[in-house]
Amino acid sequence: MEKESNSKNRWVLVFTGTMTQAQIVEGLLKSNDIPVKLEYEAIGKVYGLTVDGLGRVRVYVPEDLYDIAKTLLED
């Protein structure tokens, strides 16, 4: 069952990388019941651009789960 986070909780950045890397991170975090939000420029995804950060994807988790998420990513 997915953990519920406080609706007043902020989402914090836990990872930045390519779309493929972000999807792997997303899968790892979700498989450990950590909600995830991905943020990216749509044009970067459409054209596969990696110039000036267009291809970068930012992965966010609820602030109260940040330490757990960071530990999972470091392992």
Steps between C-alpha positions, in 0.01 A plus 500: 500500500633843408588727790283804532686825544362801678320719244681803643834327449740651249652302215880514493756420232672166554657432157575661164599304190393379158148369437626141509683554829197679648270214402732250670508718814122538483456121484735444793328758718146392409588135567590617852165680541641850450284730285688671218447800274706549184559846359645566155470716192264329255709594198802326646303176527347531152827565320739331741691825551766526765622852423489767772314269737206433269546126531538509877227352715454600862364239742310628805380318812300618802726682745423256782625208287812674366747329737364154418507573125855638515619191692343269241671691217837494673486120545 
